Amino acid sequence: MSLPRDTGLGLLRQMIGIRRFEEKCAELYSAGKIRGFLHLYIGEEAIAAGVMPHLTPDDAVVATYREHGHALARGIPAGSVMAEMYGKQEGCSRGRGGSMHLFDASRRFYGGNAIVGGGLPIAVGLALADKMLKRNRVTACFFGEGAVAEGEFHESMNLAALWKLPVLFLCENNLYAMGTALWRSESDTDLVTKAASYNMAAETVDGMDAEAVWEAARKATETIRRLSVPYFLELRTYRFRAHSMFDAELYRSKREVEQWKQYCPIASHIERLQKRRELTPLDVQGLEAGVAREVAEAVAFAEAGTWEPVEDLEKDVYARSAVPDGV
């Protein structure tokens, strides 16, 4: 398979953008600018980059807590995402969500969900609404392999298949969930067989290969739109950083991580494009320079952002009582 040059360059630009954004987030976290939890997408960029081009503005996206890459690829401005990381009210969730709760209704981006598997029933509900209203849309639902052990996974898969709902289930299998190896939590580690048992199309994809992800997502979204049925993709990938910034990472060896870095989706994609003579070192320099400016502008936007006033502390949290004072 060989994609058009513009498509290949677009995938590279998106992956570099996500990688550099995430690296800056790690730096800012260490500097105390970003607080709370921070789950980085470094190593998994090919998935978001390969899937999003096949979704229209009317389609919905439901993500997991490792969703910075999903949000950026969906088109949420980097400044809006960075401001949310800072907790500033200019952020996409007005500074109230932080890293795990990015949200943008205007782009039909419904989370960031901190609960493992929590986005799956939401995705089924969104797809059910679309089907009932006869709208030819796709709901893309990203989740990690740890969610496969949750009840919501099986309930959602069953209902999506039973009701023939247009959901694209995207399992980002990075082998370790939080810190538990897949083989320790699943008696059958072939995740495709679990999805297939619900009578839906299911396949495994090399999640470190942007072009393979792009092609699999194209096939899946076309099938969903044509037949209004669910589709499952297991995207085998690997995160190069710890689960979160608090993770001591005692469950895997440094040697294993270094071995997986040999399959870096960005480096391998650059090599492929260069072999096809579709990319030069100057092209890469240009892409990197553009991304560097974008990240710098995002940080400047977040730094210049404002804190929500204390007077708004109860806004959207508590409802004012209609009972008169003194009653």
C-alpha positions in Angstrom: 0.0 0.0 0.0 1.3 3.5 -0.9 -0.8 6.5 0.0 -0.7 9.8 -1.9 2.2 12.0 -1.0 0.0 14.7 0.6 -1.7 12.1 2.8 1.6 10.7 3.9 3.0 14.2 4.7 -0.2 15.0 6.6 0.2 11.9 8.8 3.8 12.9 9.5 2.8 16.5 10.4 0.1 15.3 12.7 2.3 12.8 14.5 5.2 15.3 15.0 2.7 17.8 16.3 1.4 15.4 18.9 4.8 14.2 19.9 6.3 17.7 20.4 3.2 18.9 22.2 3.4 15.9 24.6 7.1 16.4 25.2 6.4 20.1 26.1 3.7 19.0 28.5 6.1 16.7 30.3 8.6 19.5 30.6 5.9 21.9 31.9 4.7 19.3 34.4 8.2 19.0 35.8 8.3 22.8 36.1 5.0 22.8 38.1 3.0 24.6 35.4 0.7 21.6 34.8 -0.6 19.7 37.9 -2.8 16.7 38.6 -2.6 13.6 36.5 -0.9 13.6 33.1 -1.0 10.6 30.7 1.1 11.1 27.6 0.4 9.7 24.1 4.1 9.4 23.2 4.6 6.3 21.0 0.9 6.0 20.1 0.6 8.9 17.7 0.0 6.9 14.6 -3.4 5.9 15.9 -5.0 9.3 16.3 -3.3 10.6 13.2 -4.5 7.6 11.1 -8.1 7.5 12.3 -9.2 11.1 12.4 -8.9 11.9 8.6 -11.8 9.5 8.0 -14.2 11.3 10.4 -16.4 14.1 9.3 -17.3 17.2 11.5 -20.7 15.6 12.1 -19.2 12.4 13.5 -18.6 12.0 17.2 -15.4 11.2 19.1 -15.3 9.6 22.6 -11.9 9.3 24.0 -10.2 7.9 27.1 -8.0 9.7 29.6 -4.9 9.5 27.4 -6.6 11.8 24.9 -4.3 14.8 24.1 -3.4 13.2 20.8 -7.1 12.5 20.0 -8.0 16.1 20.8 -5.3 17.7 18.7 -6.0 15.4 15.7 -9.7 16.2 16.0 -8.8 19.8 15.5 -9.1 21.3 18.9 -6.5 24.2 18.9 -3.3 23.4 20.7 -3.7 26.6 22.7 -7.1 25.6 24.0 -5.7 22.2 25.0 -2.7 23.7 26.7 -4.7 26.2 28.6 -6.9 23.4 29.9 -3.7 21.6 31.1 -2.8 24.8 33.0 -6.3 25.0 34.5 -7.0 28.3 32.8 -10.6 29.3 31.9 -9.6 29.8 28.3 -9.1 26.0 28.1 -11.5 23.8 26.1 -13.2 22.7 29.4 -12.8 26.2 30.9 -10.0 24.9 33.1 -12.2 22.6 35.1 -11.3 19.3 33.4 -7.5 19.3 33.1 -5.5 16.6 31.2 -8.1 13.8 31.5 -11.2 15.8 30.7 -10.7 17.6 27.4 -14.1 18.4 25.8 -15.3 20.4 22.8 -19.0 20.1 21.9 -18.5 22.3 18.8 -16.2 19.6 17.4 -18.3 16.7 18.8 -15.4 15.7 21.0 -17.0 14.1 24.1 -14.1 13.5 26.4 -11.6 12.5 28.0 -13.1 10.0 30.4 -11.2 9.2 33.6 -13.2 6.1 34.3 -11.7 3.0 32.6 -14.3 2.0 30.0 -16.5 4.9 30.9 -16.7 6.2 27.3 -18.0 3.0 25.8 -21.7 3.4 26.9 -21.6 7.1 26.0 -20.5 6.1 22.5 -23.3 3.6 22.2 -25.8 6.2 23.3 -24.5 8.8 20.7 -24.7 6.2 18.0 -28.2 5.1 19.0 -29.4 8.7 18.8 -27.9 9.1 15.4 -29.6 5.9 14.2 -33.0 6.9 15.6 -32.8 10.3 13.9 -31.6 8.6 10.7 -28.3 10.5 10.5 -25.6 8.8 8.6 -22.8 9.4 11.2 -20.0 7.4 12.9 -19.1 7.5 16.6 -15.5 6.7 17.1 -14.7 5.4 20.6 -11.1 5.2 21.8 -10.2 3.0 24.8 -7.3 1.0 26.1 -7.1 -2.7 26.4 -7.6 -2.4 30.2 -11.2 -1.5 29.4 -11.8 -4.9 27.8 -11.9 -6.4 31.3 -14.7 -4.0 32.4 -18.4 -4.9 32.2 -19.1 -1.8 30.2 -17.1 -3.2 27.3 -19.2 -6.3 27.0 -22.5 -4.5 27.5 -21.6 -1.9 24.9 -20.3 -4.4 22.4 -23.4 -6.5 22.8 -25.9 -3.6 22.4 -24.0 -2.1 19.5 -24.1 -5.4 17.6 -27.7 -6.2 18.7 -29.1 -2.9 17.6 -26.7 -2.5 14.6 -25.3 0.8 15.8 -22.7 2.8 13.8 -19.8 2.7 16.4 -16.1 2.4 15.5 -14.6 0.7 18.5 -10.9 1.6 18.7 -8.9 -0.4 21.2 -5.4 1.0 21.7 -3.6 -2.0 23.1 -0.4 -0.9 24.6 0.0 -4.1 26.6 0.1 -2.8 30.1 -3.2 -0.8 30.8 -2.0 1.1 33.9 0.7 -1.2 35.1 -0.7 -4.7 34.6 0.5 -6.8 31.7 -2.3 -8.0 29.4 -1.6 -11.6 30.0 -2.1 -11.1 33.8 -5.6 -9.7 33.4 -7.0 -11.6 30.4 -7.3 -15.4 30.1 -7.5 -14.9 26.3 -5.2 -12.1 25.1 -6.6 -12.2 21.5 -8.9 -9.2 21.8 -10.3 -9.6 18.3 -11.9 -12.9 19.3 -13.8 -11.1 22.0 -15.2 -8.6 19.6 -16.0 -11.2 17.0 -17.9 -13.1 19.6 -20.5 -10.3 19.4 -21.0 -10.9 15.7 -19.2 -7.8 14.4 -16.4 -7.2 12.1 -13.1 -7.1 14.0 -9.4 -7.0 13.0 -6.0 -6.4 14.4 -3.8 -3.5 13.1 -0.2 -2.5 13.6 -0.8 0.6 15.6 2.8 1.7 15.1 2.3 2.1 11.4 0.4 5.2 10.4 -0.4 4.1 6.9 -1.8 0.7 8.2 -4.0 2.6 10.7 -5.1 5.0 8.0 -6.2 2.2 5.6 -7.9 0.1 8.4 -9.8 3.2 9.5 -10.8 3.9 6.0 -12.2 0.5 5.5 -14.0 0.5 8.8 -15.6 3.9 8.5 -16.8 3.1 5.0 -18.3 -0.1 6.1 -20.1 1.5 9.1 -21.5 4.3 6.9 -22.7 1.8 4.2 -24.2 -0.8 6.5 -24.9 1.0 9.8 -23.1 -1.6 11.9 -20.4 -1.6 14.5 -16.7 -2.3 13.8 -13.8 -3.2 16.1 -10.2 -2.4 15.5 -7.5 -3.6 17.9 -4.5 -1.3 17.4 -1.4 -2.8 18.8 0.9 -0.1 20.1 3.2 0.8 22.9 3.6 3.9 25.1 7.2 5.0 25.4 6.6 6.9 28.6 5.2 5.7 32.0 1.5 5.3 32.5 1.4 8.8 34.1 3.9 11.2 35.6 3.3 9.5 39.0 4.2 6.0 37.7 7.4 4.5 39.0 7.2 2.0 36.0 8.3 -1.1 37.9 6.3 -3.5 35.8 8.5 -3.4 32.7 12.2 -3.3 31.9 14.0 -0.4 30.4 15.4 -2.8 27.8 11.9 -3.6 26.7 11.0 0.0 26.3 14.1 0.7 24.2 13.3 -2.3 22.0 9.9 -0.9 21.3 11.3 2.5 20.5 12.9 0.9 17.4 9.4 0.8 16.1 8.8 4.5 16.6 5.8 5.4 14.3 7.4 8.8 13.4 10.9 7.5 12.6 9.5 4.6 10.6 7.1 6.8 8.7 9.9 9.2 7.8 12.0 6.3 6.6 9.2 5.0 4.4 8.5 8.4 2.8 12.2 9.0 2.2 12.5 5.6 0.5 9.7 6.6 -1.8 11.4 9.9 -2.4 8.5 11.8 -1.1 10.4 13.5 1.7 13.7 15.2 2.2 15.6 16.3 5.3 14.6 19.9 4.5 11.0 18.9 4.5 11.4 17.4 8.0 13.1 20.5 9.2 10.2 22.6 7.9 7.6 20.4 9.6 9.5 20.5 12.9 9.9 24.3 12.7 6.2 24.8 12.1 5.3 22.5 15.0 7.8 24.3 17.3 6.0 27.6 16.5 2.6 26.1 17.2 3.7 24.6 20.5 5.4 27.9 21.6 2.2 29.8 20.7 0.1 27.3 22.7 2.3 27.7 25.8 2.2 31.5 25.4 -1.6 31.4 25.1 -1.9 29.2 28.3 0.6 31.5 30.2 -1.5 34.6 29.3 -4.7 32.8 30.3 -6.7 33.8 33.3 -7.9 31.9 36.4 -11.6 31.4 37.0 -12.7 33.8 39.7 -13.5 32.4 43.1 -17.1 33.7 42.7 -17.6 31.0 40.0 -16.6 28.2 42.3 -20.2 26.8 42.5 -21.1 27.6 38.9 -22.4 24.5 37.1 -21.9 22.4 40.3 -24.7 23.4 42.7 -28.3 24.5 41.8 -29.6 27.5 43.7 -32.6 26.6 45.9 -35.9 28.0 45.0 -37.0 27.9 48.7 -37.1 31.5 50.2 -34.6 32.3 52.9 -35.8 31.5 56.4 -38.2 28.8 55.4 
